[in-house]
Amino acid sequence: MVKEVLIPRHLYSAHFKQILNSRHRYIVCWGGRGSSKTYTIILKLLLDTFRKSHVAIYYCRKNYETIRSNTFK
């Protein structure tokens, strides 16, 4: 039996709403700084931990050596 979880709207961005319901194996999020990618992904991971099946999580972030390389192409 699966119970529905109601998540207050202020906890996630409307742009990433489809991620919370996604059952895809891989999810890639794009967005600028402050677009609430991190909050949405953390919320998604927390929701996934309540599944009855086993959940394996891999989180990665593309990172460069300097802030300039990280921010500008």
All heavy atoms as a GROMACS GRO file, in nm:
protein
  618
    1MET      N    1   0.084  -0.119   0.000
    1MET     CA    2   0.000   0.000   0.000
    1MET      C    3   0.089   0.125   0.000
    1MET      O    4   0.176   0.141   0.084
    1MET     CB    5  -0.088  -0.002   0.124
    1MET     CG    6  -0.179   0.114   0.135
    1MET     SD    7  -0.293   0.079   0.270
    1MET     CE    8  -0.332   0.239   0.321
    2VAL      N    9   0.067   0.211  -0.097
    2VAL     CA   10   0.146   0.334  -0.109
    2VAL      C   11   0.061   0.450  -0.063
    2VAL      O   12  -0.052   0.468  -0.107
    2VAL     CB   13   0.190   0.355  -0.256
    2VAL    CG1   14   0.265   0.485  -0.268
    2VAL    CG2   15   0.272   0.238  -0.304
    3LYS      N   16   0.116   0.528   0.027
    3LYS     CA   17   0.046   0.646   0.074
    3LYS      C   18   0.095   0.768  -0.002
    3LYS      O   19   0.212   0.776  -0.037
    3LYS     CB   20   0.069   0.666   0.223
    3LYS     CG   21   0.003   0.560   0.307
    3LYS     CD   22   0.010   0.595   0.452
    3LYS     CE   23  -0.064   0.491   0.533
    3LYS     NZ   24  -0.072   0.526   0.673
    4GLU      N   25   0.007   0.860  -0.026
    4GLU     CA   26   0.042   0.982  -0.095
    4GLU      C   27   0.106   1.079   0.003
    4GLU      O   28   0.058   1.097   0.115
    4GLU     CB   29  -0.081   1.045  -0.157
    4GLU     CG   30  -0.052   1.162  -0.246
    4GLU     CD   31  -0.176   1.211  -0.315
    4GLU    OE1   32  -0.254   1.128  -0.362
    4GLU    OE2   33  -0.195   1.334  -0.320
    5VAL      N   34   0.213   1.142  -0.039
    5VAL     CA   35   0.283   1.240   0.044
    5VAL      C   36   0.258   1.377  -0.016
    5VAL      O   37   0.284   1.400  -0.134
    5VAL     CB   38   0.435   1.211   0.047
    5VAL    CG1   39   0.506   1.317   0.127
    5VAL    CG2   40   0.462   1.073   0.102
    6LEU      N   41   0.205   1.466   0.063
    6LEU     CA   42   0.183   1.602   0.017
    6LEU      C   43   0.302   1.689   0.057
    6LEU      O   44   0.337   1.697   0.175
    6LEU     CB   45   0.054   1.658   0.078
    6LEU     CG   46  -0.075   1.585   0.040
    6LEU    CD1   47  -0.193   1.646   0.114
    6LEU    CD2   48  -0.096   1.590  -0.110
    7ILE      N   49   0.360   1.752  -0.042
    7ILE     CA   50   0.479   1.834  -0.019
    7ILE      C   51   0.440   1.980  -0.035
    7ILE      O   52   0.385   2.018  -0.140
    7ILE     CB   53   0.589   1.799  -0.121
    7ILE    CG1   54   0.621   1.650  -0.111
    7ILE    CG2   55   0.713   1.882  -0.098
    7ILE    CD1   56   0.699   1.598  -0.228
    8PRO      N   57   0.464   2.062   0.066
    8PRO     CA   58   0.430   2.204   0.055
    8PRO      C   59   0.498   2.268  -0.066
    8PRO      O   60   0.615   2.241  -0.095
    8PRO     CB   61   0.482   2.264   0.186
    8PRO     CG   62   0.488   2.150   0.280
    8PRO     CD   63   0.520   2.029   0.196
    9ARG      N   64   0.428   2.350  -0.138
    9ARG     CA   65   0.477   2.411  -0.262
    9ARG      C   66   0.604   2.492  -0.243
    9ARG      O   67   0.686   2.500  -0.331
    9ARG     CB   68   0.364   2.497  -0.320
    9ARG     CG   69   0.398   2.582  -0.439
    9ARG     CD   70   0.446   2.496  -0.555
    9ARG     NE   71   0.505   2.578  -0.656
    9ARG     CZ   72   0.634   2.612  -0.659
    9ARG    NH1   73   0.717   2.573  -0.567
    9ARG    NH2   74   0.679   2.690  -0.755
   10HIS      N   75   0.625   2.552  -0.129
   10HIS     CA   76   0.743   2.637  -0.109
   10HIS      C   77   0.873   2.556  -0.094
   10HIS      O   78   0.981   2.613  -0.091
   10HIS     CB   79   0.724   2.729   0.012
   10HIS     CG   80   0.725   2.657   0.144
   10HIS    ND1   81   0.612   2.595   0.193
   10HIS    CD2   82   0.824   2.635   0.233
   10HIS    CE1   83   0.642   2.539   0.309
   10HIS    NE2   84   0.769   2.562   0.335
   11LEU      N   85   0.865   2.425  -0.089
   11LEU     CA   86   0.985   2.343  -0.072
   11LEU      C   87   1.052   2.304  -0.203
   11LEU      O   88   1.161   2.248  -0.201
   11LEU     CB   89   0.951   2.216   0.007
   11LEU     CG   90   0.911   2.237   0.152
   11LEU    CD1   91   0.879   2.104   0.217
   11LEU    CD2   92   1.022   2.308   0.228
   12TYR      N   93   0.990   2.330  -0.316
   12TYR     CA   94   1.051   2.294  -0.444
   12TYR      C   95   1.014   2.397  -0.550
   12TYR      O   96   0.918   2.471  -0.536
   12TYR     CB   97   1.007   2.154  -0.489
   12TYR     CG   98   0.858   2.141  -0.512
   12TYR    CD1   99   0.803   2.165  -0.635
   12TYR    CD2  100   0.774   2.105  -0.407
   12TYR    CE1  101   0.666   2.155  -0.656
   12TYR    CE2  102   0.638   2.094  -0.427
   12TYR     CZ  103   0.585   2.119  -0.552
   12TYR     OH  104   0.451   2.109  -0.571
   13SER      N  105   1.094   2.400  -0.655
   13SER     CA  106   1.069   2.492  -0.765
   13SER      C  107   0.970   2.432  -0.863
   13SER      O  108   0.975   2.312  -0.892
   13SER     CB  109   1.201   2.521  -0.838
   13SER     OG  110   1.177   2.592  -0.957
   14ALA      N  111   0.881   2.514  -0.916
   14ALA     CA  112   0.784   2.465  -1.014
   14ALA      C  113   0.853   2.412  -1.139
   14ALA      O  114   0.802   2.324  -1.206
   14ALA     CB  115   0.688   2.578  -1.051
   15HIS      N  116   0.972   2.464  -1.170
   15HIS     CA  117   1.047   2.419  -1.287
   15HIS      C  118   1.092   2.274  -1.272
   15HIS      O  119   1.112   2.205  -1.372
   15HIS     CB  120   1.170   2.507  -1.311
   15HIS     CG  121   1.135   2.649  -1.341
   15HIS    ND1  122   1.078   2.689  -1.460
   15HIS    CD2  123   1.144   2.761  -1.266
   15HIS    CE1  124   1.057   2.819  -1.459
   15HIS    NE2  125   1.096   2.865  -1.341
   16PHE      N  126   1.112   2.228  -1.150
   16PHE     CA  127   1.162   2.093  -1.126
   16PHE      C  128   1.054   2.000  -1.070
   16PHE      O  129   1.085   1.892  -1.022
   16PHE     CB  130   1.281   2.096  -1.030
   16PHE     CG  131   1.399   2.172  -1.085
   16PHE    CD1  132   1.446   2.285  -1.022
   16PHE    CD2  133   1.462   2.129  -1.200
   16PHE    CE1  134   1.555   2.354  -1.071
   16PHE    CE2  135   1.570   2.198  -1.251
   16PHE     CZ  136   1.617   2.311  -1.187
   17LYS      N  137   0.929   2.039  -1.079
   17LYS     CA  138   0.820   1.959  -1.023
   17LYS      C  139   0.814   1.819  -1.082
   17LYS      O  140   0.791   1.721  -1.011
   17LYS     CB  141   0.686   2.030  -1.045
   17LYS     CG  142   0.569   1.958  -0.986
   17LYS     CD  143   0.442   2.035  -1.007
   17LYS     CE  144   0.325   1.961  -0.946
   17LYS     NZ  145   0.200   2.034  -0.963
   18GLN      N  146   0.840   1.805  -1.211
   18GLN     CA  147   0.833   1.674  -1.275
   18GLN      C  148   0.940   1.579  -1.223
   18GLN      O  149   0.924   1.458  -1.231
   18GLN     CB  150   0.842   1.686  -1.428
   18GLN     CG  151   0.973   1.732  -1.482
   18GLN     CD  152   0.989   1.883  -1.489
   18GLN    OE1  153   0.909   1.957  -1.435
   18GLN    NE2  154   1.092   1.930  -1.555
   19ILE      N  155   1.046   1.631  -1.166
   19ILE     CA  156   1.153   1.546  -1.110
   19ILE      C  157   1.102   1.469  -0.989
   19ILE      O  158   1.137   1.352  -0.970
   19ILE     CB  159   1.275   1.632  -1.073
   19ILE    CG1  160   1.341   1.682  -1.201
   19ILE    CG2  161   1.374   1.555  -0.988
   19ILE    CD1  162   1.453   1.777  -1.178
   20LEU      N  163   1.018   1.531  -0.909
   20LEU     CA  164   0.969   1.465  -0.788
   20LEU      C  165   0.887   1.341  -0.820
   20LEU      O  166   0.887   1.245  -0.743
   20LEU     CB  167   0.886   1.564  -0.705
   20LEU     CG  168   0.962   1.685  -0.652
   20LEU    CD1  169   0.866   1.780  -0.582
   20LEU    CD2  170   1.075   1.644  -0.561
   21ASN      N  171   0.818   1.339  -0.932
   21ASN     CA  172   0.736   1.225  -0.972
   21ASN      C  173   0.807   1.130  -1.067
   21ASN      O  174   0.751   1.027  -1.104
   21ASN     CB  175   0.606   1.273  -1.037
   21ASN     CG  176   0.520   1.350  -0.940
   21ASN    OD1  177   0.510   1.313  -0.825
   21ASN    ND2  178   0.461   1.458  -0.986
   22SER      N  179   0.926   1.165  -1.108
   22SER     CA  180   0.997   1.087  -1.210
   22SER      C  181   1.041   0.950  -1.157
   22SER      O  182   1.084   0.936  -1.043
   22SER     CB  183   1.120   1.164  -1.256
   22SER     OG  184   1.196   1.086  -1.345
   23ARG      N  185   1.030   0.850  -1.244
   23ARG     CA  186   1.079   0.716  -1.214
   23ARG      C  187   1.194   0.679  -1.308
   23ARG      O  188   1.230   0.564  -1.320
   23ARG     CB  189   0.966   0.613  -1.229
   23ARG     CG  190   0.857   0.628  -1.129
   23ARG     CD  191   0.903   0.581  -0.996
   23ARG     NE  192   0.792   0.580  -0.902
   23ARG     CZ  193   0.810   0.577  -0.774
   23ARG    NH1  194   0.931   0.575  -0.725
   23ARG    NH2  195   0.707   0.576  -0.694
   24HIS      N  196   1.249   0.780  -1.376
   24HIS     CA  197   1.361   0.754  -1.466
   24HIS      C  198   1.484   0.709  -1.389
   24HIS      O  199   1.504   0.747  -1.273
   24HIS     CB  200   1.395   0.880  -1.546
   24HIS     CG  201   1.292   0.912  -1.649
   24HIS    ND1  202   1.190   1.000  -1.626
   24HIS    CD2  203   1.276   0.867  -1.775
   24HIS    CE1  204   1.115   1.009  -1.733
   24HIS    NE2  205   1.164   0.929  -1.826
   25ARG      N  206   1.566   0.631  -1.455
   25ARG     CA  207   1.686   0.580  -1.390
   25ARG      C  208   1.788   0.691  -1.367
   25ARG      O  209   1.856   0.695  -1.265
   25ARG     CB  210   1.747   0.470  -1.477
   25ARG     CG  211   1.866   0.406  -1.414
   25ARG     CD  212   1.912   0.287  -1.492
   25ARG     NE  213   2.023   0.226  -1.421
   25ARG     CZ  214   2.069   0.108  -1.450
   25ARG    NH1  215   2.014   0.036  -1.545
   25ARG    NH2  216   2.171   0.060  -1.384
   26TYR      N  217   1.802   0.780  -1.464
   26TYR     CA  218   1.896   0.891  -1.453
   26TYR      C  219   1.819   1.022  -1.464
   26TYR      O  220   1.731   1.036  -1.547
   26TYR     CB  221   2.001   0.886  -1.565
   26TYR     CG  222   2.082   0.760  -1.562
   26TYR    CD1  223   2.061   0.660  -1.655
   26TYR    CD2  224   2.181   0.741  -1.466
   26TYR    CE1  225   2.135   0.543  -1.654
   26TYR    CE2  226   2.255   0.626  -1.463
   26TYR     CZ  227   2.232   0.527  -1.557
   26TYR     OH  228   2.305   0.413  -1.555
   27ILE      N  229   1.856   1.118  -1.380
   27ILE     CA  230   1.794   1.250  -1.384
   27ILE      C  231   1.907   1.352  -1.388
   27ILE      O  232   1.996   1.352  -1.303
   27ILE     CB  233   1.706   1.276  -1.260
   27ILE    CG1  234   1.592   1.174  -1.255
   27ILE    CG2  235   1.652   1.417  -1.260
   27ILE    CD1  236   1.510   1.182  -1.129
   28VAL      N  237   1.904   1.439  -1.489
   28VAL     CA  238   2.004   1.545  -1.502
   28VAL      C  239   1.931   1.677  -1.487
   28VAL      O  240   1.835   1.705  -1.559
   28VAL     CB  241   2.075   1.538  -1.639
   28VAL    CG1  242   2.176   1.650  -1.653
   28VAL    CG2  243   2.143   1.402  -1.656
   29CYS      N  244   1.977   1.759  -1.394
   29CYS     CA  245   1.914   1.890  -1.369
   29CYS      C  246   2.006   2.002  -1.418
   29CYS      O  247   2.124   2.002  -1.387
   29CYS     CB  248   1.888   1.909  -1.220
   29CYS     SG  249   1.774   1.790  -1.154
   30TRP      N  250   1.947   2.093  -1.492
   30TRP     CA  251   2.019   2.211  -1.538
   30TRP      C  252   1.951   2.335  -1.483
   30TRP      O  253   1.830   2.338  -1.470
   30TRP     CB  254   2.017   2.220  -1.691
   30TRP     CG  255   2.081   2.104  -1.759
   30TRP    CD1  256   2.020   1.990  -1.800
   30TRP    CD2  257   2.218   2.090  -1.792
   30TRP    NE1  258   2.111   1.906  -1.856
   30TRP    CE2  259   2.234   1.964  -1.854
   30TRP    CE3  260   2.330   2.171  -1.775
   30TRP    CZ2  261   2.356   1.919  -1.900
   30TRP    CZ3  262   2.451   2.125  -1.821
   30TRP    CH2  263   2.464   2.002  -1.883
   31GLY      N  264   2.030   2.433  -1.451
   31GLY     CA  265   1.972   2.559  -1.404
   31GLY      C  266   2.079   2.647  -1.346
   31GLY      O  267   2.188   2.601  -1.310
   32GLY      N  268   2.049   2.772  -1.335
   32GLY     CA  269   2.144   2.867  -1.282
   32GLY      C  270   2.154   2.860  -1.130
   32GLY      O  271   2.082   2.785  -1.064
   33ARG      N  272   2.245   2.938  -1.080
   33ARG     CA  273   2.264   2.944  -0.935
   33ARG      C  274   2.136   2.997  -0.870
   33ARG      O  275   2.076   3.092  -0.916
   33ARG     CB  276   2.381   3.037  -0.904
   33ARG     CG  277   2.425   3.030  -0.759
   33ARG     CD  278   2.544   3.114  -0.738
   33ARG     NE  279   2.495   3.248  -0.702
   33ARG     CZ  280   2.570   3.354  -0.693
   33ARG    NH1  281   2.697   3.348  -0.720
   33ARG    NH2  282   2.518   3.469  -0.661
   34GLY      N  283   2.093   2.931  -0.764
   34GLY     CA  284   1.974   2.975  -0.694
   34GLY      C  285   1.844   2.923  -0.753
   34GLY      O  286   1.737   2.970  -0.716
   35SER      N  287   1.851   2.827  -0.846
   35SER     CA  288   1.728   2.776  -0.908
   35SER      C  289   1.666   2.661  -0.829
   35SER      O  290   1.571   2.600  -0.875
   35SER     CB  291   1.756   2.731  -1.051
   35SER     OG  292   1.847   2.623  -1.052
   36SER      N  293   1.719   2.632  -0.713
   36SER     CA  294   1.671   2.529  -0.619
   36SER      C  295   1.689   2.386  -0.669
   36SER      O  296   1.612   2.298  -0.634
   36SER     CB  297   1.527   2.556  -0.575
   36SER     OG  298   1.437   2.520  -0.676
   37LYS      N  299   1.792   2.364  -0.750
   37LYS     CA  300   1.823   2.228  -0.795
   37LYS      C  301   1.856   2.139  -0.676
   37LYS      O  302   1.804   2.029  -0.664
   37LYS     CB  303   1.942   2.228  -0.891
   37LYS     CG  304   1.921   2.299  -1.021
   37LYS     CD  305   2.045   2.297  -1.107
   37LYS     CE  306   2.165   2.359  -1.043
   37LYS     NZ  307   2.164   2.503  -1.026
   38THR      N  308   1.940   2.187  -0.587
   38THR     CA  309   1.985   2.107  -0.473
   38THR      C  310   1.868   2.071  -0.383
   38THR      O  311   1.853   1.955  -0.344
   38THR     CB  312   2.092   2.183  -0.393
   38THR    OG1  313   2.201   2.213  -0.481
   38THR    CG2  314   2.142   2.100  -0.277
   39TYR      N  315   1.784   2.167  -0.349
   39TYR     CA  316   1.669   2.140  -0.262
   39TYR      C  317   1.575   2.037  -0.324
   39TYR      O  318   1.525   1.948  -0.257
   39TYR     CB  319   1.591   2.268  -0.232
   39TYR     CG  320   1.664   2.366  -0.145
   39TYR    CD1  321   1.686   2.496  -0.187
   39TYR    CD2  322   1.713   2.328  -0.021
   39TYR    CE1  323   1.755   2.586  -0.107
   39TYR    CE2  324   1.782   2.417   0.059
   39TYR     CZ  325   1.802   2.546   0.015
   39TYR     OH  326   1.870   2.633   0.094
   40THR      N  327   1.551   2.050  -0.454
   40THR     CA  328   1.461   1.958  -0.523
   40THR      C  329   1.519   1.817  -0.526
   40THR      O  330   1.449   1.719  -0.501
   40THR     CB  331   1.432   2.006  -0.666
   40THR    OG1  332   1.382   2.141  -0.659
   40THR    CG2  333   1.330   1.919  -0.734
   41ILE      N  334   1.648   1.805  -0.555
   41ILE     CA  335   1.712   1.673  -0.560
   41ILE      C  336   1.714   1.609  -0.421
   41ILE      O  337   1.685   1.490  -0.407
   41ILE     CB  338   1.856   1.683  -0.616
   41ILE    CG1  339   1.851   1.722  -0.763
   41ILE    CG2  340   1.931   1.555  -0.597
   41ILE    CD1  341   1.780   1.622  -0.852
   42ILE      N  342   1.743   1.686  -0.318
   42ILE     CA  343   1.742   1.632  -0.182
   42ILE      C  344   1.601   1.583  -0.147
   42ILE      O  345   1.584   1.475  -0.091
   42ILE     CB  346   1.791   1.737  -0.080
   42ILE    CG1  347   1.940   1.759  -0.098
   42ILE    CG2  348   1.759   1.695   0.063
   42ILE    CD1  349   1.996   1.874  -0.020
   43LEU      N  350   1.501   1.660  -0.182
   43LEU     CA  351   1.362   1.620  -0.157
   43LEU      C  352   1.328   1.492  -0.233
   43LEU      O  353   1.267   1.400  -0.178
   43LEU     CB  354   1.268   1.734  -0.197
   43LEU     CG  355   1.122   1.718  -0.162
   43LEU    CD1  356   1.104   1.696  -0.012
   43LEU    CD2  357   1.047   1.843  -0.206
   44LYS      N  358   1.372   1.482  -0.357
   44LYS     CA  359   1.350   1.361  -0.438
   44LYS      C  360   1.418   1.240  -0.373
   44LYS      O  361   1.360   1.132  -0.364
   44LYS     CB  362   1.404   1.384  -0.580
   44LYS     CG  363   1.413   1.262  -0.666
   44LYS     CD  364   1.278   1.214  -0.708
   44LYS     CE  365   1.292   1.099  -0.806
   44LYS     NZ  366   1.171   1.022  -0.816
   45LEU      N  367   1.541   1.256  -0.327
   45LEU     CA  368   1.613   1.146  -0.264
   45LEU      C  369   1.545   1.103  -0.134
   45LEU      O  370   1.537   0.984  -0.104
   45LEU     CB  371   1.758   1.185  -0.238
   45LEU     CG  372   1.842   1.213  -0.363
   45LEU    CD1  373   1.981   1.261  -0.325
   45LEU    CD2  374   1.848   1.091  -0.452
   46LEU      N  375   1.497   1.198  -0.057
   46LEU     CA  376   1.425   1.164   0.066
   46LEU      C  377   1.297   1.087   0.035
   46LEU      O  378   1.264   0.989   0.103
   46LEU     CB  379   1.391   1.291   0.145
   46LEU     CG  380   1.507   1.356   0.218
   46LEU    CD1  381   1.466   1.490   0.275
   46LEU    CD2  382   1.560   1.265   0.327
   47LEU      N  383   1.225   1.130  -0.067
   47LEU     CA  384   1.103   1.058  -0.106
   47LEU      C  385   1.136   0.916  -0.153
   47LEU      O  386   1.062   0.822  -0.124
   47LEU     CB  387   1.030   1.134  -0.217
   47LEU     CG  388   0.965   1.266  -0.176
   47LEU    CD1  389   0.914   1.341  -0.298
   47LEU    CD2  390   0.853   1.241  -0.078
   48ASP      N  391   1.246   0.900  -0.225
   48ASP     CA  392   1.286   0.767  -0.275
   48ASP      C  393   1.322   0.671  -0.163
   48ASP      O  394   1.308   0.550  -0.178
   48ASP     CB  395   1.402   0.778  -0.372
   48ASP     CG  396   1.358   0.829  -0.508
   48ASP    OD1  397   1.236   0.836  -0.532
   48ASP    OD2  398   1.446   0.862  -0.590
   49THR      N  399   1.367   0.722  -0.051
   49THR     CA  400   1.404   0.633   0.060
   49THR      C  401   1.283   0.565   0.123
   49THR      O  402   1.299   0.465   0.193
   49THR     CB  403   1.482   0.708   0.170
   49THR    OG1  404   1.401   0.813   0.221
   49THR    CG2  405   1.612   0.764   0.117
   50PHE      N  406   1.164   0.616   0.096
   50PHE     CA  407   1.043   0.554   0.151
   50PHE      C  408   0.986   0.444   0.063
   50PHE      O  409   0.887   0.382   0.098
   50PHE     CB  410   0.935   0.661   0.176
   50PHE     CG  411   0.968   0.752   0.289
   50PHE    CD1  412   1.012   0.881   0.265
   50PHE    CD2  413   0.957   0.708   0.420
   50PHE    CE1  414   1.044   0.965   0.370
   50PHE    CE2  415   0.988   0.792   0.526
   50PHE     CZ  416   1.032   0.920   0.500
   51ARG      N  417   1.050   0.418  -0.051
   51ARG     CA  418   1.006   0.309  -0.138
   51ARG      C  419   1.037   0.175  -0.072
   51ARG      O  420   1.130   0.164   0.007
   51ARG     CB  421   1.080   0.314  -0.271
   51ARG     CG  422   1.026   0.416  -0.365
   51ARG     CD  423   1.069   0.378  -0.504
   51ARG     NE  424   1.124   0.493  -0.571
   51ARG     CZ  425   1.206   0.486  -0.674
   51ARG    NH1  426   1.245   0.371  -0.718
   51ARG    NH2  427   1.249   0.594  -0.730
   52LYS      N  428   0.960   0.076  -0.106
   52LYS     CA  429   0.984  -0.057  -0.049
   52LYS      C  430   1.102  -0.126  -0.116
   52LYS      O  431   1.164  -0.212  -0.057
   52LYS     CB  432   0.859  -0.143  -0.061
   52LYS     CG  433   0.749  -0.096   0.029
   52LYS     CD  434   0.637  -0.193   0.033
   52LYS     CE  435   0.533  -0.140   0.132
   52LYS     NZ  436   0.446  -0.241   0.182
   53SER      N  437   1.132  -0.090  -0.240
   53SER     CA  438   1.243  -0.152  -0.311
   53SER      C  439   1.376  -0.086  -0.272
   53SER      O  440   1.379   0.023  -0.216
   53SER     CB  441   1.222  -0.141  -0.462
   53SER     OG  442   1.216  -0.006  -0.500
   54HIS      N  443   1.484  -0.153  -0.308
   54HIS     CA  444   1.618  -0.101  -0.279
   54HIS      C  445   1.645   0.023  -0.364
   54HIS      O  446   1.609   0.028  -0.480
   54HIS     CB  447   1.722  -0.210  -0.311
   54HIS     CG  448   1.863  -0.162  -0.299
   54HIS    ND1  449   1.922  -0.143  -0.176
   54HIS    CD2  450   1.955  -0.129  -0.392
   54HIS    CE1  451   2.045  -0.100  -0.196
   54HIS    NE2  452   2.068  -0.092  -0.326
   55VAL      N  453   1.709   0.122  -0.306
   55VAL     CA  454   1.741   0.245  -0.378
   55VAL      C  455   1.891   0.267  -0.372
   55VAL      O  456   1.950   0.270  -0.265
   55VAL     CB  457   1.668   0.367  -0.314
   55VAL    CG1  458   1.709   0.495  -0.382
   55VAL    CG2  459   1.519   0.349  -0.319
   56ALA      N  460   1.953   0.279  -0.489
   56ALA     CA  461   2.095   0.313  -0.498
   56ALA      C  462   2.105   0.455  -0.553
   56ALA      O  463   2.039   0.489  -0.651
   56ALA     CB  464   2.167   0.216  -0.590
   57ILE      N  465   2.185   0.538  -0.488
   57ILE     CA  466   2.193   0.679  -0.525
   57ILE      C  467   2.336   0.714  -0.563
   57ILE      O  468   2.430   0.680  -0.491
   57ILE     CB  469   2.148   0.768  -0.407
   57ILE    CG1  470   2.002   0.739  -0.372
   57ILE    CG2  471   2.168   0.915  -0.439
   57ILE    CD1  472   1.959   0.798  -0.240
   58TYR      N  473   2.350   0.779  -0.677
   58TYR     CA  474   2.480   0.831  -0.720
   58TYR      C  475   2.461   0.977  -0.754
   58TYR      O  476   2.378   1.012  -0.839
   58TYR     CB  477   2.532   0.754  -0.843
   58TYR     CG  478   2.659   0.812  -0.899
   58TYR    CD1  479   2.779   0.794  -0.833
   58TYR    CD2  480   2.658   0.888  -1.015
   58TYR    CE1  481   2.896   0.848  -0.883
   58TYR    CE2  482   2.774   0.943  -1.065
   58TYR     CZ  483   2.891   0.922  -0.999
   58TYR     OH  484   3.007   0.978  -1.047
   59TYR      N  485   2.534   1.064  -0.688
   59TYR     CA  486   2.524   1.208  -0.711
   59TYR      C  487   2.657   1.255  -0.764
   59TYR      O  488   2.762   1.221  -0.710
   59TYR     CB  489   2.489   1.281  -0.580
   59TYR     CG  490   2.492   1.431  -0.594
   59TYR    CD1  491   2.384   1.499  -0.648
   59TYR    CD2  492   2.602   1.504  -0.554
   59TYR    CE1  493   2.385   1.636  -0.662
   59TYR    CE2  494   2.605   1.641  -0.567
   59TYR     CZ  495   2.497   1.707  -0.621
   59TYR     OH  496   2.499   1.843  -0.636
   60CYS      N  497   2.655   1.332  -0.873
   60CYS     CA  498   2.781   1.385  -0.926
   60CYS      C  499   2.761   1.531  -0.966
   60CYS      O  500   2.649   1.576  -0.990
   60CYS     CB  501   2.830   1.303  -1.045
   60CYS     SG  502   2.723   1.310  -1.187
   61ARG      N  503   2.870   1.600  -0.972
   61ARG     CA  504   2.868   1.741  -1.009
   61ARG      C  505   2.991   1.768  -1.092
   61ARG      O  506   3.102   1.730  -1.054
   61ARG     CB  507   2.870   1.828  -0.886
   61ARG     CG  508   2.867   1.976  -0.916
   61ARG     CD  509   2.864   2.058  -0.787
   61ARG     NE  510   2.852   2.198  -0.814
   61ARG     CZ  511   2.954   2.280  -0.834
   61ARG    NH1  512   3.077   2.234  -0.829
   61ARG    NH2  513   2.934   2.407  -0.857
   62LYS      N  514   2.972   1.832  -1.206
   62LYS     CA  515   3.085   1.868  -1.289
   62LYS      C  516   3.155   1.985  -1.222
   62LYS      O  517   3.093   2.085  -1.189
   62LYS     CB  518   3.037   1.906  -1.429
   62LYS     CG  519   3.148   1.927  -1.526
   62LYS     CD  520   3.091   1.948  -1.665
   62LYS     CE  521   3.202   1.960  -1.765
   62LYS     NZ  522   3.149   1.978  -1.900
   63ASN      N  523   3.284   1.971  -1.201
   63ASN     CA  524   3.359   2.071  -1.128
   63ASN      C  525   3.490   2.099  -1.200
   63ASN      O  526   3.550   2.009  -1.257
   63ASN     CB  527   3.385   2.022  -0.986
   63ASN     CG  528   3.422   2.134  -0.893
   63ASN    OD1  529   3.422   2.249  -0.930
   63ASN    ND2  530   3.452   2.100  -0.770
   64TYR      N  531   3.535   2.222  -1.195
   64TYR     CA  532   3.660   2.261  -1.257
   64TYR      C  533   3.760   2.305  -1.149
   64TYR      O  534   3.724   2.317  -1.032
   64TYR     CB  535   3.638   2.374  -1.357
   64TYR     CG  536   3.552   2.332  -1.474
   64TYR    CD1  537   3.416   2.361  -1.476
   64TYR    CD2  538   3.605   2.262  -1.580
   64TYR    CE1  539   3.335   2.323  -1.583
   64TYR    CE2  540   3.526   2.223  -1.687
   64TYR     CZ  541   3.392   2.254  -1.688
   64TYR     OH  542   3.314   2.215  -1.792
   65GLU      N  543   3.882   2.334  -1.193
   65GLU     CA  544   3.988   2.369  -1.097
   65GLU      C  545   3.968   2.507  -1.035
   65GLU      O  546   4.005   2.530  -0.920
   65GLU     CB  547   4.126   2.367  -1.166
   65GLU     CG  548   4.162   2.241  -1.237
   65GLU     CD  549   4.106   2.235  -1.379
   65GLU    OE1  550   4.100   2.340  -1.446
   65GLU    OE2  551   4.066   2.128  -1.420
   66THR      N  552   3.916   2.601  -1.113
   66THR     CA  553   3.903   2.738  -1.064
   66THR      C  554   3.759   2.786  -1.068
   66THR      O  555   3.676   2.728  -1.139
   66THR     CB  556   3.988   2.835  -1.150
   66THR    OG1  557   3.932   2.839  -1.282
   66THR    CG2  558   4.132   2.792  -1.158
   67ILE      N  559   3.728   2.889  -0.994
   67ILE     CA  560   3.594   2.946  -0.995
   67ILE      C  561   3.562   3.003  -1.132
   67ILE      O  562   3.452   2.987  -1.182
   67ILE     CB  563   3.580   3.056  -0.886
   67ILE    CG1  564   3.590   2.991  -0.748
   67ILE    CG2  565   3.449   3.133  -0.901
   67ILE    CD1  566   3.592   3.088  -0.634
   68ARG      N  567   3.661   3.065  -1.197
   68ARG     CA  568   3.640   3.121  -1.330
   68ARG      C  569   3.602   3.011  -1.428
   68ARG      O  570   3.509   3.027  -1.508
   68ARG     CB  571   3.765   3.194  -1.380
   68ARG     CG  572   3.746   3.252  -1.519
   68ARG     CD  573   3.862   3.341  -1.561
   68ARG     NE  574   3.867   3.466  -1.489
   68ARG     CZ  575   3.790   3.571  -1.514
   68ARG    NH1  576   3.699   3.563  -1.607
   68ARG    NH2  577   3.802   3.681  -1.446
   69SER      N  578   3.669   2.898  -1.424
   69SER     CA  579   3.636   2.786  -1.513
   69SER      C  580   3.500   2.726  -1.479
   69SER      O  581   3.430   2.678  -1.567
   69SER     CB  582   3.742   2.675  -1.501
   69SER     OG  583   3.867   2.724  -1.541
   70ASN      N  584   3.464   2.730  -1.354
   70ASN     CA  585   3.335   2.675  -1.309
   70ASN      C  586   3.219   2.764  -1.354
   70ASN      O  587   3.112   2.716  -1.385
   70ASN     CB  588   3.334   2.667  -1.158
   70ASN     CG  589   3.294   2.530  -1.108
   70ASN    OD1  590   3.268   2.442  -1.185
   70ASN    ND2  591   3.289   2.518  -0.978
   71THR      N  592   3.242   2.896  -1.359
   71THR     CA  593   3.135   2.990  -1.384
   71THR      C  594   3.121   3.025  -1.532
   71THR      O  595   3.011   3.035  -1.582
   71THR     CB  596   3.160   3.120  -1.306
   71THR    OG1  597   3.182   3.086  -1.169
   71THR    CG2  598   3.042   3.212  -1.314
   72PHE      N  599   3.234   3.040  -1.602
   72PHE     CA  600   3.232   3.083  -1.742
   72PHE      C  601   3.284   2.971  -1.831
   72PHE      O  602   3.370   2.894  -1.792
   72PHE     CB  603   3.319   3.206  -1.761
   72PHE     CG  604   3.281   3.319  -1.670
   72PHE    CD1  605   3.356   3.346  -1.557
   72PHE    CD2  606   3.169   3.396  -1.695
   72PHE    CE1  607   3.322   3.451  -1.473
   72PHE    CE2  608   3.134   3.499  -1.612
   72PHE     CZ  609   3.210   3.527  -1.500
   73LYS      N  610   3.231   2.962  -1.955
   73LYS     CA  611   3.282   2.865  -2.051
   73LYS      C  612   3.417   2.910  -2.102
   73LYS      O  613   3.442   3.024  -2.122
   73LYS     CB  614   3.185   2.847  -2.167
   73LYS     CG  615   3.068   2.762  -2.132
   73LYS     CD  616   2.989   2.731  -2.256
   73LYS     CE  617   2.882   2.631  -2.222
   73LYS     NZ  618   2.810   2.586  -2.338
   0.00000   0.00000   0.00000
